Amino acid sequence: MSIIKIDSIVKRFGDFLAVDNVSFNVNEGSIFGVLGPNGAGKTTTIRMINYITIPDSGSVLIKEQKAGPQSQQLIGYLPEERGLYKKMKVGEQLLYLARLKGMTDRDARASLQYWLDRFGAIDWTKKNLGDLSKGQQQKIQFISTIAHDPEICIFDEPFSGLDPINSELLREVIIELNKKGKTILFATHRMEQVEQMCDDICLFSQGSIILTGSLSDIKRSFGNNTVRIGFRGDDSFLDDLDHVRINNRSANYAEIRLLEGINEQQVLRKAVDKVEITLFEFVQPSLQEIFISTVNDSVTRKAIQNKVS
Amino acid sequence: MHFNKFAIIFKREYLSRVTSKAYIITTLLAPLIFLSFFLIPIAVILLSPDTQRVVVVADETGTIAPRMAEMNPELFLIADETQSIDSIRERVMQGEIQGYVVITEDIITGDRSPELIYGGTGGIGFITEIQGALRTSIRNEKLDRAEVPDEVRSIMTERVSLTTRVLTETGDEEQDAGMLVFLGIGLGMVMYTSMFIYGGIVMRGVIEEKTSRIVEVIVSSVRPFELLTGKVMGVGALAITQFVFWALAITGISALSAPILLYFFGSNASAAGGGADTQEALRAAEAELPFTMPEISLGLMVGFIVFFLLGYLMYSALFAAVGSALESETENQQLSIIVSLPIIIPIFFLSPVSTDPDSTLAVTLSLIPLFSPIIMPVRMAIMNVPFWEIGLAIVLMILTFIGLMWLSSRIYRVGILMYGKSASLKELIKWARYS
């Protein structure tokens, strides 16, 4: 069942078309990744799901209801740009934000007690937020996002600025929330996290979705068309290959995407002539590869369309 | 609008500020400054050294000196006949006494003026006192010589004081406009400062939430409009709290300080009132002051609060819109200046408006919504402004506020989420047009 249904939403800022006819669904209880380069429309779309801004046309349904003050209470939102009141006490601040999400004073206190304890932050409640370290502030921010026990958690770049230990703690909590049946939607451009955690993804480019579906389906549809090659010797032979696209190239390693008109045997033969092979593997493309090639295709296509029209 | 959420925001905006050190200090300090206006003159008098001055009166006629000595035995000393004028001069030069006056018969007849020879210290008060004593003594001597009956003397000492009252259209008699001009200008200045102070608090609040980025978390729970109104109302309540506290404190201080003032300045008056009845004594003391203390009527106080609130609402809407466009307080002064201009302009008209509060200029200015909060209370303090003018001004301000709030919330909801750089006026206009 889809807990979030987005149907043909459009959002303009003056002449700038920030979100152009975007549709996708998020299944209840899934971990959904929103990918795309900066400025592709991810944050604007997330803000519309949060009812922070309202689409010019199209609809956002949360649990079959139009997004509005009611749906806001079901969502916990961690914006990419973090921030809380610097000069307000941590405890008061968390209570204030939980109350704004519609919790009663008593429920809010109980829930905050649990999460503060969980993050080892009980002792900070009497301090001003500004007196905490960056990492401590991040924890408080995260608690403020989930304290009202939201059914949907939206995290915009949740791991940015976290040290490895807190990063791992956060990952554990996200997985745990998901196991409890919460729907997680997170926006990122860090592909390895998406590959590790997400069930479904959608890929934004220039205000539109250019790819959406389950991660495994998408990977399968791209087929086994990538060669990972390790070698010793002069890498200039890579430049002589036709009908390929080369990713992650370094002095003695490359990922080669095979396009129409070439197969892996031809690549291998050319390589053996020039260098000593240490690794040769025929694999599914990485999400990084899918991401880059799809975005590039789409940008080229749009550019051509613009020229024609 | 979601009232519950508005209430939570209102509460935070109000409580977080009302408990801040800066607010408590300024709230307490202002009445103390007011108090010091009363206490400093008193302190100056108490602390000034009370040196006893002595003036020798060498009276050839023997009629004036005893009268003077009777009026102020410490100041006036009758020269005994054995003393020569030269020896008295010597004593003045040595500083033993402060001066001397020689009285001769032709002074009493009025053919010559008396002369005070003195050491040069003592100031105007010293000389005035001697002059007064001489005048009274010589006059009384002349009256005695002419054998003037007591009834005539009492007529001569009678004092006629003039109270002025203004007759209004409705037939009520009002107090004089002289001091009211000062009161009016004072109110105008207070209003002007208040607009900047409280409008500034709203603007800084908006900027703080925007630069700290917490605003995005908050508007994922409430509508931007609810946040904006909660903030504006919370700061408005803060202002009202401060005004009420000040009004009570100043009333209290005035009540307490009146008897103190009376004690020091109104010695004659309290003697007249018998010292028992303070109210009467106070009135008598007031009569001795060269001006009448202006009374601030309840109507004027209510008017001030109403015009303050409406003015504050209009300007805080504008300041909030500007705040939402800025990345920090110091950036883009251009926008702040545009919003500040309508507050500053009326200040230039305070003087013409207060001297002629009924002129076409004054009436027109007081009806322009953004000028009303400053100009109208000035007029109200000085004259009886027709009720329809006050009513019209209030209606126009309410309409302007609704319009400004609509415009400002459109700018605000876009501005608070625009990170990176401060926006220009052109961009603000563009934002207001977004759907």
HADDOCK unambig.tbl for C-alpha pairs under 7 A between the chains (distance, minus, plus):
assign (segid A and resid 13 and name CA) (segid B and resid 434 and name CA) 6.33 0.50 0.50
assign (segid A and resid 14 and name CA) (segid B and resid 434 and name CA) 6.30 0.50 0.50
assign (segid A and resid 50 and name CA) (segid B and resid 220 and name CA) 5.70 0.50 0.50
assign (segid A and resid 51 and name CA) (segid B and resid 220 and name CA) 6.72 0.50 0.50
assign (segid A and resid 52 and name CA) (segid B and resid 219 and name CA) 5.84 0.50 0.50
assign (segid A and resid 52 and name CA) (segid B and resid 220 and name CA) 5.59 0.50 0.50
assign (segid A and resid 56 and name CA) (segid B and resid 435 and name CA) 6.97 0.50 0.50
assign (segid A and resid 69 and name CA) (segid B and resid 222 and name CA) 6.99 0.50 0.50
assign (segid A and resid 72 and name CA) (segid B and resid 220 and name CA) 6.39 0.50 0.50
assign (segid A and resid 72 and name CA) (segid B and resid 221 and name CA) 5.72 0.50 0.50
assign (segid A and resid 73 and name CA) (segid B and resid 221 and name CA) 6.80 0.50 0.50
assign (segid A and resid 77 and name CA) (segid B and resid 217 and name CA) 6.92 0.50 0.50
assign (segid A and resid 79 and name CA) (segid B and resid 216 and name CA) 6.96 0.50 0.50
assign (segid A and resid 81 and name CA) (segid B and resid 213 and name CA) 6.23 0.50 0.50
assign (segid A and resid 82 and name CA) (segid B and resid 213 and name CA) 6.04 0.50 0.50
assign (segid A and resid 83 and name CA) (segid B and resid 212 and name CA) 5.01 0.50 0.50
assign (segid A and resid 83 and name CA) (segid B and resid 213 and name CA) 4.60 0.50 0.50
assign (segid A and resid 83 and name CA) (segid B and resid 214 and name CA) 4.55 0.50 0.50
assign (segid A and resid 84 and name CA) (segid B and resid 212 and name CA) 6.22 0.50 0.50
assign (segid A and resid 84 and name CA) (segid B and resid 213 and name CA) 6.83 0.50 0.50
assign (segid A and resid 84 and name CA) (segid B and resid 214 and name CA) 4.62 0.50 0.50
assign (segid A and resid 85 and name CA) (segid B and resid 212 and name CA) 6.79 0.50 0.50
assign (segid A and resid 85 and name CA) (segid B and resid 214 and name CA) 6.64 0.50 0.50
assign (segid A and resid 100 and name CA) (segid B and resid 5 and name CA) 6.00 0.50 0.50
assign (segid A and resid 100 and name CA) (segid B and resid 221 and name CA) 5.93 0.50 0.50
assign (segid A and resid 101 and name CA) (segid B and resid 221 and name CA) 5.51 0.50 0.50
